[in-house]
Amino acid sequence: MSNVMCGATNCSYNQGHVCCANTIKVGGKAATSEESTCCASFLNRAVYSNLAEYTSMRGTSKEILCNVATCNYNSADHCSLDEIEVGGSSQTSFYTETDCLSFDKLS
């Protein structure tokens, strides 16, 4: 189980700044900075309602999938960290407006 802290408070999976999605996916295959990553699992609450109410996960995610080949924490397309932070705000509309604040570029 992994903890995903999330600043995108209008995401359907966000419950008190914590992601309640069973699985999340971080995108940005050739990212060079946090800004070129994203949470591909973001769903706008205005469109998808509050999905956090309908998940069995409360404060943890089963897994964090990661296709960011340039991140030190990518291990076979999974994040090796137990906790990550996703950036966003209450004004986030699309997944491309989020980013993985835990990104650490390979040297």
C-alpha positions as CSV (number, residue, x, y, z in Angstrom):
1,M,0.0,0.0,0.0
2,S,1.2,3.5,-0.8
3,N,0.2,6.9,0.4
4,V,-0.5,9.5,-2.3
5,M,-0.9,13.1,-1.0
6,C,-2.7,15.2,-3.6
7,G,-3.1,18.9,-4.1
8,A,-5.7,18.5,-6.9
9,T,-8.6,18.9,-4.4
10,N,-11.2,18.7,-7.2
11,C,-10.1,15.3,-8.3
12,S,-12.9,12.7,-7.9
13,Y,-10.5,10.5,-5.9
14,N,-9.3,13.2,-3.5
15,Q,-10.5,13.0,0.1
16,G,-8.9,15.6,2.3
17,H,-5.7,15.9,0.2
18,V,-5.3,12.1,0.1
19,C,-5.8,10.0,-3.0
20,C,-8.3,7.2,-2.6
21,A,-7.9,5.6,-6.0
22,N,-7.0,1.9,-5.9
23,T,-4.3,2.4,-8.5
24,I,-2.8,5.6,-9.9
25,K,-0.6,6.1,-12.9
26,V,2.1,8.8,-13.2
27,G,2.8,9.8,-16.7
28,G,5.6,11.7,-18.5
29,K,7.8,9.1,-20.2
30,A,10.8,11.4,-20.9
31,A,10.2,13.9,-18.2
32,T,13.0,16.3,-17.3
33,S,11.3,18.1,-14.4
34,E,8.2,17.8,-12.1
35,E,6.3,20.0,-14.5
36,S,6.7,17.4,-17.3
37,T,5.1,14.7,-15.3
38,C,1.4,14.2,-14.5
39,C,-1.2,12.1,-12.6
40,A,-2.9,10.3,-15.5
41,S,-5.5,9.0,-13.1
42,F,-6.9,12.5,-12.4
43,L,-10.7,12.7,-13.0
44,N,-12.4,16.1,-12.5
45,R,-15.0,15.9,-9.8
46,A,-17.3,18.3,-11.8
47,V,-17.6,15.7,-14.5
48,Y,-17.1,12.4,-12.6
49,S,-18.7,13.2,-9.2
50,N,-17.0,12.1,-6.0
51,L,-15.6,8.7,-6.7
52,A,-13.8,8.7,-3.3
53,E,-17.1,7.8,-1.8
54,Y,-17.3,4.6,-3.7
55,T,-13.9,3.1,-3.2
56,S,-12.8,0.8,-0.5
57,M,-9.5,2.6,-0.2
58,R,-9.2,5.3,2.5
59,G,-5.9,7.1,2.5
60,T,-3.9,4.5,0.6
61,S,-3.6,3.3,-3.0
62,K,-2.8,-0.3,-3.8
63,E,-0.1,0.6,-6.3
64,I,1.5,3.5,-8.1
65,L,2.2,2.7,-11.7
66,C,4.9,4.9,-13.3
67,N,5.8,5.3,-17.0
68,V,8.4,8.0,-16.3
69,A,11.5,6.3,-17.5
70,T,13.7,9.2,-16.4
71,C,12.8,9.0,-12.7
72,N,15.1,7.4,-10.1
73,Y,12.1,5.9,-8.4
74,N,10.8,4.0,-11.4
75,S,11.2,0.3,-10.9
76,A,9.8,-1.9,-13.7
77,D,7.0,0.7,-14.3
78,H,6.1,1.0,-10.6
79,C,7.1,3.7,-8.2
80,S,9.5,2.4,-5.5
81,L,8.4,5.1,-3.0
82,D,5.9,4.3,-0.3
83,E,4.6,7.9,-0.4
84,I,4.4,10.4,-3.2
85,E,2.9,13.9,-3.6
86,V,0.9,15.0,-6.6
87,G,0.6,18.7,-7.4
88,G,-2.5,20.4,-8.5
89,S,-5.2,22.8,-7.1
90,S,-8.9,23.3,-6.8
91,Q,-8.7,24.8,-10.2
92,T,-7.2,21.8,-12.0
93,S,-9.3,20.8,-14.9
94,F,-7.3,18.2,-16.8
95,Y,-4.7,15.6,-15.8
96,T,-2.0,17.5,-17.7
97,E,-2.4,20.3,-15.1
98,T,-1.1,17.9,-12.4
99,D,2.5,16.8,-11.7
100,C,4.4,14.4,-9.5
101,L,6.2,16.5,-6.9
102,S,8.2,13.4,-5.9
103,F,9.9,13.1,-9.3
104,D,13.7,12.8,-9.1
105,K,15.5,12.9,-12.4
106,L,18.0,10.1,-13.2
107,S,21.6,11.5,-13.2
